Amino acid sequence: MRFDPIKSLSSLYSDSRHVLSVSYRPDADTFKRTLKIVVIGILILGVLGYVISIIVGLVG
């Protein structure tokens, strides 16, 4: 099977149009809730990584 860049770009364009047509803009409450969840997740991962680096530093 041969790679067709035109067909590939056309498919990407149509898929992107479809995603944009079914997506919606969240209201302020939904955005704030999502932002809080993301920030809490990043903080948890950061603390977990810091604790692991301290443990590895003490053991090694």
Sequence and secondary structure as in RCSB ss.txt:
>XXXX:A:sequence
MRFDPIKSLSSLYSDSRHVLSVSYRPDADTFKRTLKIVVIGILILGVLGYVISIIVGLVG
>XXXX:A:secstr
    HHHHHHHHHHHHHHHHHH     HHHHHHHHHHHHHHHHHHHHHHHHHHHHHHHH 
